[in-house]
Structures are given as structure tokens and as C-alpha cells.
Amino acid sequence: MRIIKKIKPSHLLVSFFSLGLFLIDRFFKIIAIGHHWSRLGYYENTGIAFSLAISRPYLAVILIGVLAWFIYEYSRQRHHCDPLFELGFYLVIGGLFSNLLDRLLYGFVVDYFALDTGLIFNLADMMILVGALIFGIKLYLYEKK
């Protein structure tokens, strides 16, 4: 017999927030493919996050899979009750899967933000960055205890 655990409201909120960001990123990518806005544009990123170059595109897909698995396993084993840790997890996973979906559909990631510094990125990249920072800070604080 399988026991279904009751989902805490904070965990549900974190899940919907991350899903919302994922959907917003997908929306921007679909719009960016057909339109160019003032500071938003359409950029084909064959590299990894923030347009960093990668020599073999299939390595990015493998890296995404390994990273997603590692984060899932670690969070499942140690931090399944911490909503902030789950937020970091869902942000990273949502960003990874949004960019992975682009790679599978188009062969590249659609970016739409460009800074004057030459940095090109999308919301999924920011989700990965912020989620990884939350994940890293929580790990550091957890291991310090």
C-alpha cells in the first residue's frame, strides 16, 4: 500500500511559482522567435548558460541531465522539508528543462536579453543562477551545522 504524504502549502506555492516562471520563459521564447522588442531580441545560443561556448552541443544535454539528477537526489535525501531549498531546486530544474526543451526543438537555446557588456541570456538562465545560489547557500549553511 502506498502512502500519499500531505503537501504543505509552502511547498505547493514554491512549485507553482517555479512553474509560473517556466511558463513565462517559454512565452518570451515563443514571442522572441517572431518579434523583436526594444531591449528584447532573438539570439540563437549554441553554447551553455549566458552564451558561454561549448565545443560539443551534446555535452550540454548530458550536463543538464547529470546536474538535474544530482540536485534531485541530494535534495530528496537531505532537504525535502525546507521550502527555500525546494525553491532553489525547482528554479534550477525549471530553467534546465526550459533550455533543454529549446535544444530538443531547435538545436539551440533561444535567448532574448542582451546587455551592453555582450552578455546574452534568458529567464531560464536567471532561474538556474538564482536557484543555484539558493541551493549553494543552503548547502553551506546546512553543512556548517
N, C-alpha and C positions, 0 to 999 in steps of 0.2 A: 504494500500500500504506500502510495506516495503522499507525503505531507506537503501542502502548499503553505508557505510562510506568508503572513500578513505583510503587505508592503507598507512601509512608513510613508506618511505624506511628504516628508522632506526628500525621500528617495524618488518618489513619483515626480515631484517638482523638478528635481535635478534632471531626470530622464526627459521630461517634456521640454525643459529649457534647452538641453543639448540637441534634441530632435528639431526644435524650432530653428536653432542656428544652422543645423544641417540643411534644412529646407530653404532657409534664406540664402545660403551659399549656392544651393542648386538653382534657385530662382535667378540670382545675379549671373551665374554662368550661362544660363539659357538666354537671358537678355543680352549679355555681353557678346555672344556669338553673332547676333544680328544687328546690334546697335552700338554706337559709341557715344558715351556721355562726356561731359566736360572733363572730369578728372578720372572717370572710369573708362576703361578701354577693353580691348580684346588682345590677349597675348597668349601665344602657344608656348607652354613651358614643358620642354622635354627633359628637364633636369628634375631635381627634387625641390623641397620646400624653398621658397624665396628665390626661385630660379637658379639655385646652385647647380652647377654642371655635374652630370653623372655619365660615365663612359658607356655603360650598357644599360638601356632602359629597363630591361627585365630585372635588373638588380633592385630597382626602386620597388617593383611589385613584391619581390622576395623580402626586401627590407620592411615594407609595410606589414606583410603577413607576420614576420618574426616579431616585430615591435608590438603589434596588436596582441599576439599570443602571450608575449612576456607580460605586458601590462595587465591583461585579463587574469592570468594565472596568479600574479603577485597580489593583485587587488582582491581576488577571490579568497586567497589564503589568509590574508592579514588584515585587510581594511574594509571588509564588506559592510561594516556598520557605520562608517564615517561618511556623512553626506558630502563634505568638502572633497574628500578623496575620490568619491564617486563622481563628483563634478569634473575633476581633473581627468578621470578615466574616460567619461563619456565625451568630453571635449576632444581628447586625443583620438578616440575611436571614431567619432563623428567626422572629424577633419580628415583622418586617414581614409575612411571609406568614401568620402566625397571625392577626394583626389584620385583614389583607386578607381572609382566609377568613371571618372574622366579618362583615365588611362585605358580602361577597357573599351569605352565607347569611341574615343577619338584618337588614341595613341599618344596623347599628351594631356597635360593639365591645363585647364582654362584659368588664366589669371586675369584680373580686371583692375587692380590698384597698381599705380606706378608712382613712385616717389621721385623727386628731383635727384636723389642720390643714385638712381639707377636700380633701386630695389623694386622688384615686381612680385606681387603676391595676391592672395585671395583670402576670403574669410576663413576657409578651411585651414590655411597655413597659420592664421592667427589663433584658431581654435587649438591646433596642435601645440603652438608655442605656449599659450596661456595654460592649457591643460598640463603640459609637461612641467611648467614652472610650479603649478599647484602640486602636481604629483611629486616633484623633486623636493619641494619644501616640506610636504607632509612626510616623505620618507626620511628626510634629515631629522625632523622633529621626533618622529616615531623611533628611529634608531638611537637617538640621543637619550631616550628614556631608560 
